[in-house]
Structure formats: C-alpha cells, structure tokens
C-alpha cells in the first residue's frame, strides 16, 4: 500500500468513526475485552479458584466486585472468565464460518440439486427455535464444553451459508468469472480464489453480529447447567450461582458477571452494526 | 382457484417438507442420545438375554429407517413416550404446561410491540438524528442483556429492594386458588369468571417475566419498524399525501405506519421463535411452570423422552405459527392476489 493510499484509508476510517461515535466506543470496548482475554490471569489480584474466609463480602477496595459464597474474589473470576467465554464463541463462530462458507459456495455456484438439498436442510435447522435446538444437541452429544461449541456452530451455520450462497450466486455468471474460466482455471479454484473473497465483507458483518449471539448462547447453556461446570469461572454459571443469593440481598454475585456478559454482547452487536454501515450503508436497518 | 387461494395452498404445501425435516432431525437426535434404552428399561438385574428381549420389544434391533417409521406412527398416534421424572405421558405434560408459556410469550410480545413500534417510528422520522442513535443504542442494549440476567436484576429491584412484586415463584401466589382451566391462560380464565382478585394476583406474577422477555425482543421489532417506515416514507403516495397538505400525524400514522406494519407482522414470527427459545431461561429464573422449565428440569434429570418431546413440540409450534402469519399476510395484504393474476 502506498503512503497516499494508506493515508486515505486511515482518514476514511477516521471519518466513519467521527460520523458514528457509537462505533468508536464499540472498538474501544473490543480492545478492552481482548486485553482481558489474553492477559486475564496475569491482570487479576487473586487466584480465581482460591477460596478464603472472607465469604459474601460486598464490594470493597480489596475486593472490587465483592466475594462469593466460598470467599473467592468475584472481580478476578469475572476477568479470567473472559478467555473461556471468548474461546467458546470464537470457536463456534469459526466453525460455522467455515461450514457455512463451504455449503454456501456449493449451493450458490453449482446450484441445482446441491442447492435444493442444502437450502432445505438449512431451512430445517432454522425451523427450530435455535436455543432449543442447541439444548437438544448438547443433550444428545453429551454435556461437555466441546459439544456446546458444536451446538452453537450448528445453529449459526445457516446464517453464514445464506449470505455466501447469495453472494456467490449473483457472481456466478459475472464477466470476471467467465474470464477466469477461459484462462483455464478449475471450478474449485474459481470459487475459492475469485468468487468467495467477494463474500468476505458481508461475512465479517455477520461474524460480528453472530459473536454476540454465540456469547449469549454459550452463557445461556451454562446457566441451565450445560457445558462448563463449576468451579470453572464462566459468566453464565456465575450468574446462575449468584441467582441463589439475590433474594437474600447479595446482589454483587450475579450483577457483575451479568454486566460483563452484557458488555461483551453489546460490544459485538454495536460493532456488527458499525461494520454494516461501513460495508454497505444501504443495508442499515 | 383464485390466485390468492393458489398462493395460500402453495404456502401450506411448503410447510410439509419442513415438518418432515423437523421430525427427522428430532428422531436422529433421540437415536444419538447417550446410553442404551434397552439396558435402561430392562432394569438393574437384567442379563444379556433379557436385554436382547427388551431391545426386540422396543424395536431397537430393526434397521434405522424402519425404526423411523415406527417412531412417526407413534407420534401420530399421540404416543410421545413417558417422562421419567413425572411418570406422565410427555404429550399430556406438554399440553398442560403450554398455556403458561404461551401466556407469558404473547404478553411479552404485546408489551414489546407497544414500545418498539413507536421507537421505530421515532427513529425513522429523522434518520441519523440523535433520536435515531439513541433508539439504536437502547434496543441494542436490550438485545444484549441476557434474559436470565435481566430476570434476576428485576427480581432484585422489584422484589428485594422495592418489595412491590410478589415472590418470583410460579404463576400464582399460594393465597390464590387456580382458576378453572378454560383456555389455560390465567388472565383470560379469571376475567371470564370475573374473579378480579385472582386476575390481579396472576397479573402481578406475570409482569416481571413478561417485561424480561419484552426487553429482549425490542430490537428486531424496532429495527424492522424503522426500516419499513423509512421505505414507506420515501414512497410516492407519501409525497402525494404531503403535497395534499395532510398533517404530519395523519401522514405518519394513517399512511406510512399502516403500510409499514405488514413487514413488521412477518418479523413477529421470527421474534416469536427466539422468544420461545429465550422462554426456557426466563421460566427457569421465575420458576414459571411452562414447557421451558419442564425441559430444563428434564435435561438435568437426563429425562430424554421429555426433552425430545419438548424440542419437537417447539419446532412444530414454530412452523405452524410461521404458516399462520404468512397466511394472515396473504389475507390482509390486498396486493398479493393482484400480483399473481
């Protein structure tokens, strides 16, 4: 990239962020989340699994978010949990990205029977209330963290496949595709190297919107006791444990992990909206 | 056949493969459940031979396709298996608990529409204004709040701190007597018998879970309203109406909103779907005796017939609902019949 082009790209991004301060906030929050996920265990003052005598303490200078029923520091647990929650959602989103891309390319490029079968199959997945299907899948495959990732990936795949299918389909007969064919490229090469890259911008929007869903979904599953087990710090479980203390007034146990979870989902949702504005201003809903 | 009847029957036909697919997926989920049902039903004292007998009795030795047809035949006959934890047939358990879930979900959607549609209209009147941004942030925050967390927060505020909500345990406080089931919706049943005291009791229990779910469903409805309003406002008939000197109010509500409501109704189907999913968590938090908490309890107790029945019931409910909404759409939108002719 030349210096001029680089300058104009930077100024374009700066322009977009100035026009839409909400997106700027979202990027800042994302950076904070990434720092927590990467350096989490090194940043926190206490061991997230170590219990102590100071149980059910309200927030104080020593324990910013208070302590839980085993005397563990809630702040440390919330921060450390970032990595696990992110790992589950990123894993799930990456899986559905890959599966959705492959299915979408096949359906969009070759069409015909492939298209009918794949599209109907995806419709069937969408026919279930998605959280309910995820519950069913985890119940069927077994109650482990990996299966929570698979279940989340399955319920999100149709969204990616649909985007890719539409993007591939409209370019199937495009001039540059015919030129690539004449130049002797194989079908696989054309789909992978020439057509699919065009689907990436809308896919990035989808990824960002989907990350929020994936985080919510994973936390929801562990809230009802699927996937992650205690004493592992994870937001959904911490809210579930905190729920037992809320009616006796120990609000900090559920509030902080819940807020953190909301913040993460909020970040991804805002980011998705912002990215959509950048990629395609017309699509903004 | 009129064009409209043709569209309607085509739409009904379209639902059939989806229903078949739903049944196939549920069947495959059941067959991949961990544990061997033959060993389970044969009991602790069973030897290899009696397990084999039970396997034959259950039809588990047959090839998978044949098992599938037996499964479908049982479903059609209304035999969805028995729940291990309640000992009752799954279908009757679900039927008994369904009204509680529907009452909650429908009220939540109603509340959500009351707030989200005006928000969407407000945002669409001046796109890009501070109101627009505010609406966007508010609804995004709503959809980012995990329902189980919102529920706990509302319980803390309204039950523990302010002490104006009843204890979050089920559909009615223990002081009240359950109304005779007519529709199974407590609000309607008590209104029918004019038992206003119980009506208020049920309403108080219902309001927090309904608000929890309403907050979560604001975003899609508000966004769809905004998008549909933007489109309606940019169309020719609005320009004509403005040129004719109609008041802003008349143009917005009488012309633009009426046309914008059609796509919003369609979105409601999708929203209902994820409200059903979210229901599971909300019911768990409020100890609401609906089918969602039934499924969670079943899941914890490894009661697979119940889980499977729940998944299937939810999916069928959802397919039926989408069908109804599409049909309604065909009935209320006068343009649909004409386009086809």
Contacts between the chains, C-beta under 8 A, distances in Angstrom:
chain1	res1	chain2	res2	distance
A	22	B	133	6.3
A	22	B	136	7.2
A	22	B	137	6.3
A	120	B	17	6.2
A	120	B	21	6.8
A	121	B	21	7.4
A	123	B	18	6.0
A	123	B	21	7.3
A	124	B	18	6.2
A	124	B	21	3.3
A	124	B	22	6.2
A	124	B	24	7.7
A	124	B	25	6.1
A	125	B	25	7.6
A	127	B	18	5.0
A	127	B	21	6.8
A	127	B	22	5.3
A	127	B	315	5.6
A	127	B	318	6.4
A	127	B	319	5.5
A	128	B	22	7.0
A	128	B	25	7.4
A	128	B	311	7.0
A	128	B	314	6.9
A	128	B	315	4.7
A	128	B	318	7.1
A	129	B	273	5.0
A	129	B	274	6.6
A	129	B	276	4.3
A	129	B	277	4.0
A	129	B	314	5.1
A	129	B	315	7.3
A	129	B	318	5.8
A	130	B	273	7.6
A	130	B	274	6.9
A	130	B	277	5.7
A	131	B	274	7.3
A	131	B	277	3.2
A	131	B	278	6.8
A	131	B	280	6.3
A	131	B	281	7.7
A	132	B	276	6.9
A	132	B	277	5.4
A	132	B	280	6.7
A	132	B	295	7.5
A	132	B	310	7.3
A	132	B	311	5.7
A	132	B	314	4.8
A	132	B	315	7.6
A	133	B	311	6.9
A	133	B	315	7.9
A	135	B	280	7.0
A	135	B	295	6.9
A	135	B	299	6.4
A	135	B	307	7.4
A	135	B	311	7.4
A	136	B	26	7.6
A	136	B	29	5.2
A	136	B	307	6.5
A	136	B	308	7.3
A	136	B	311	4.3
A	137	B	29	6.9
A	139	B	29	7.8
A	139	B	33	7.0
A	139	B	299	5.6
A	139	B	304	6.9
A	139	B	307	5.3
A	140	B	29	4.6
A	140	B	30	7.5
A	140	B	32	4.8
A	140	B	33	5.2
A	140	B	34	7.8
A	141	B	32	7.0
A	142	B	34	5.6
A	212	B	144	6.5
A	216	B	144	7.8
A	216	B	146	5.6
A	219	B	146	5.9
A	220	B	146	6.5
A	220	B	147	7.8
A	220	B	148	6.7
A	220	B	280	8.0
A	220	B	281	5.5
A	223	B	146	7.6
A	223	B	148	5.0
A	223	B	281	6.4
A	223	B	284	7.6
A	224	B	280	7.0
A	224	B	281	6.9
A	224	B	284	6.0
A	224	B	296	5.0
A	224	B	299	6.9
A	224	B	300	7.8
A	225	B	296	7.8
A	225	B	299	7.5
A	225	B	300	5.7
A	226	B	299	7.1
A	236	B	146	7.7
A	236	B	148	7.7
A	239	B	146	7.4
A	239	B	148	6.2
A	239	B	149	5.5
A	239	B	152	6.7
A	240	B	148	7.5
A	242	B	152	7.3
A	243	B	148	7.7
A	243	B	152	5.1
A	243	B	285	6.8
A	246	B	152	5.4
A	246	B	155	6.1
A	246	B	156	5.0
A	246	B	160	6.8
A	247	B	155	7.0
A	247	B	156	7.9
A	247	B	159	6.8
A	247	B	160	5.9
A	247	B	167	7.8
A	249	B	160	6.0
A	251	B	156	5.4
A	251	B	160	7.9
A	254	B	149	7.1
A	254	B	152	5.1
A	254	B	153	7.9
A	254	B	156	7.8
A	255	B	153	7.2
A	255	B	156	7.9
A	258	B	146	6.7
A	258	B	149	3.6
A	258	B	152	7.0
A	258	B	153	7.1
A	261	B	146	5.7
A	261	B	149	6.6
A	262	B	141	7.7
A	262	B	144	5.3
A	262	B	145	5.3
A	262	B	146	6.6
A	262	B	149	6.6
A	263	B	144	8.0
A	265	B	143	8.0
A	265	B	144	4.0
A	265	B	145	7.9
A	265	B	146	7.3
A	266	B	140	6.5
A	266	B	141	6.0
A	266	B	144	3.9
A	269	B	140	4.9
A	269	B	143	6.6
A	269	B	144	5.4
A	270	B	137	7.8
A	270	B	140	5.9
A	273	B	136	7.0
A	273	B	140	6.9
A	285	B	223	4.6
A	285	B	224	7.1
A	285	B	226	6.8
A	285	B	227	4.4
